[in-house]
Amino acid sequence: MNLSILKSDKKNLNSFISAGSALIFIGFIDIFFNSFFSTNITSFLPDKISYLTPLLFGLFGLYLIRIEFSGNKLLDKINTNFNSSNFNALLTLLVIFALIKYIPPLLNWFVFDANFAGNTKEDCTSGGACWVFVKVWLNRFVYGLYPDSEQWRINTAFLTLFLLVGASFFVPQKFKKYIIIFLLFVYPIIGLKLISGGDFGLKYVETGAWGGLSLTFIVSAFALILCFPIGTILALGRRSKLPAIRYTSIGFIELWRGVPLITVLFMSAVMFPMFLPDGTYVDKLIRVLIAITLFEAAYMAEVVRGGATSFT
């Protein structure tokens, strides 16, 4: 069948947009009623055809409105991004129809039929998600085994970090450098001492009790802060004219970038203590922090080097 006579152009654009939009609308109405009300408005057709009618209506409707450089910005954007070919139109419809069909049941399970009130699993009776479990154990998910009475120290450390980072965007330029220096060289020491304790009357909390989401933030925050100065030094070393410094920096960067992070973590947490002399102990969290910092520093060095290269 020759569909060229049904190909829209600027002369008959309005007619084809109206016809195509109507077909697309019918396709969406069909899938909507089928998903929300279990009603098939094309049930009078054979089963196989009826099942595919939303897709067929939508495909034919998108075909009718497909035109290059129509002059309508919205239509051109839709055709460029979602309707550039029959295959792309099919993918667009499949994704939209899947969202319409499967998001409502997920919302019902996650929110509308879920249980939020209660303290035991017996309170989960609706068949939806049991958020009671999350509510009861939320403190452990966030802080691990960190003592409840001392959790204010973690909150204070991160609140201070957020305030310092936020202030660096708004303070005058002459003060910004002091905040950055404080973040890079002073805050990591203060933050770790505040969280670990042992000084200034703070109760010591061993790193084995640190855990949950807060531990992820601690490792990420301190590794990101510490990797920047190390990465900058490595980037400058890689651009050095002294062969020893340049090749040492290149070797370090390429070695760490070539090793998967999971291997770095395994080596630091499990293998590294086997190479230490008897009686020598380095805390596991410190080992992991150093390993991730060096790993990220290798990538940061390439970012800094790329930025420096763009200026030369």
N, C-alpha and C positions, 0 to 999 in steps of 0.2 A: 504493500500500500504506500502510495506517495503522499508524504505528509507536508510536502513543500507548500501546498496551497493553504495549510493551516499555520504556516510560519508567520509570526507577527512581524510587522515593520512599523515605521513611524507613521505611515498613512492610516493604518487600521489599529494603531496601538491601543486606543481607549477601548475599542470593542473587545480586543483580545484580553486586555487586563481585566475587564469586567467578567468575561467568560471564565478566564483562568482563576480569578479570585473566587468566583462562585463554586467552581469545582474543588478548589483547595478547601474552602469553607465546609462543603459537604463532607469531604474526607475527614476533616477534624471533628465535625459534629458526629459522624459515624463512630469514630474511635472513642469520642468522649462519652456518648450514650452507652457504648459497649462496656467501657471501663467503669463508669460510675453507677450506671443503672442496670447493667446486665441486659440491655435492650439492643437488639440488632435491627436497625432501621432498614436493612437490605435483606431481611430474612426471606423475602419472596424469591430471591435468586438462589441458584444451586449453592450448596454449602461451600465448595471450594472457591467459587467466584465471590460469594458473599464475604468470605474471610479476607479476600484480597481487595475488596472494593475501596477501602480508605486509601490504600496504597495506589491503586489505579487512578482514582479521582485526583489524588494529590500529584502524581507524576504527570498526568495529562494537563492539569492546571498549571504546573510549573513550566511545562513545555510551552504552553501558550503565552506565558508572560516573559519568556526568555528572549531578550533582544539586546544587542550590544549598543551602547551609547544612545540610550533612549532619551536622554535629556532630563529624566527624573532621577534625582540623586539617590533617593531611597531605593527605587527599583534597580538602578545600576549597582548599588552596593549589595543588594540581595542576590542579584544574578552573578556578580563577581565572586562573592564569598560562599554562596550556598547553592547556586543554580547554574554553574558554568557549563555543566554537561548533564546528560541523563543519569550517569553514574553518581555524580555529586548530588543531584536532586534526590536519587534513591537513598543515598546515605543520610541526607538531611531529614527526609521523612522518617526513616527507620529510627533515627536518634530521637526525634520529637515524639513519635508515636510510643516508643519505649518509655520515655519519661512520663508521658500522660498515663500510660497503662500501669507502670510499676511504682511511681512515686506515691500515689495515694495509699496503697497498702503499706508501704514503708512508713509513711507518716502516721498511719493508724497504729502500727506496731510500736514506733518510737515514742509517740506523743499521746495520741488520743485514747488508745487502749492501754497505755502504760500505767504502772503503779509507782507513785511517788511517796505516798504516806506509809509509815510503818517502820519497824525495826528488825523484822525477821523475814525469812523466806516464806513463812506461812501467810504473810500479808500480800504476797504476789498472787492474786487470784484471777486477774482479768484475761490472762493469756497474752498480754503485750509485754513490752520490755519491763524488766524488774529493776527500776532505778533505785529501789530501796537498798540494794546491795552496794551500789555506788555511793549513796548518801552515807551509809554506815561506815564504809571504808575509805571515804574521800580523804580523810586526814592522812592515812597511810599512803594513799596513792600520791599525795603531794609531798609529804615530808619523810616517808619511810618510817624508820624506827627512832627518828630524832625526838627527844623528850618533848611532850606537849608544852610544858612550862617554859621551854627555851626556844620555841619556834619563832618567837618575836625577833630573835637574832637574825634568822634567815630573812624574815620579812624586812628588817631594817637594812640589811646588807643590799638587798635588791632594790629597795626603795631609794637608797642613797645612789646606787648605780643609775637608776632611771632618771633621777633628778639631775645628776651630773651630766649625763648624756643629753638630756633635754635642755639644760642650761647652756651647753656648748653651742646650741643652734641660735640662741637669742642674745647672749652677752656680746658686748663690743669686741671687735677683733683683737684688741690689745690684751683682753683677759682670756680669750679663748685658748691661747697657747698654754697658759698656766693650768687650765682645767684639763687639757689633753695630757700634759706632763704628769699631773696628779693622777689621772686615770691609768696611765701606763706604768708608773713607777711606785706610787704610794698606795692607791686604792687596793690593788691585789693583796698587799700585805695586811692592810687594815681589815679587808673583807674576810680573808681566811682566818685571821686571829679572832674576829668577831664570831664567826660561825663555829670554829673549833674550840674556842675558849681556852681556859688554863691561865689566863692573865687578867689583871684588873678586876678580880673578884668574880669572873665569869666561870661557870662550871665547865670543866673539860668534857667534850662529847667526842668519843672516838669515831673515826671515819667509817667504821663498820656500821654505825647507826645512821649514817647519812643515806638517803635513798629517795626513791620516788621521783616525781617531776622536778622537785627542787634540785636534786643532784644532777639531773640532766642540764638544768639551767646553770648550775655552778660550774660544771665542766666546760660547757659551751662559752659562758661569759668570760671566764678566766683564760681559756685557751685563745679566744678571739682577741682579748686585750694584750696578752703576752706575745702572740705570734706576730703582731705588727712590727715592733722594733726589731725582732730577730729577722723577719722577712726583709725588712728594709736593709739591714746590714748585709744579708745574703745577696740581695739585688745589687747593691753597690759593689760587693766583692766580685760578683759575676762580671761586672763591667770594668773591673780593675785592670790596669796594664801590667800588674805584677803577676807572672804566671802561677806562682804558688798559691796566691790568694784566689785568682780567677778559677783555676782548675779544682781547688778544694771546694769552692762555692758551687761550681757546676756539678761536681760529684755528689755533694750533699743534696742539692735540689733534685737531681735526676734520680738518685737512689730513693729518696722519700716519696717522690711523686710516682715512682714505679711500683711501690708496694701497696697493696690494698689496706685500707684502714683496719679491717677486721684482723689482719695479720699483725699490724702494729699493736693493736689492743691485746691480742693473745700473747705476743712476745713480752709486752710490758707487764701484764698481769700474772702470767704463768711461768714463762721461760726465764725472764730476767733474773729473778731471785736465785735460780740454780747456778748462775755464774758469779754470785757474790761470795766473798769469803765467809767462813763460819762466824757467826755472831754479828754479822752486818745485816741491818734491817732497814729497808726503805718502805714507807707506807704505800699500800697499793694505790690509793687515790693519788698520791703525789706522783707515782710512776705513770699512771694513766694520764694525768695532767701534763706531765713533761712530754710524753709520747705524742699526745694529740696536738700540743703546742708546736712541736717540731714538725709534725706532719702538715699542719696548717701553715706553718712558716714557709715551707717549701713552695706551696701554692701562692702564698702572699708575695713571695719574692718575685715570682713570674708576673704577678699583677703590677707590682711596683716597677719592675724592669720594663714592662710594656708601656706603662705610663711615662717613664723617663725617656724611653726611646722615641715616643711621639713628639717630644720637645726638641729632639736633636736632628 
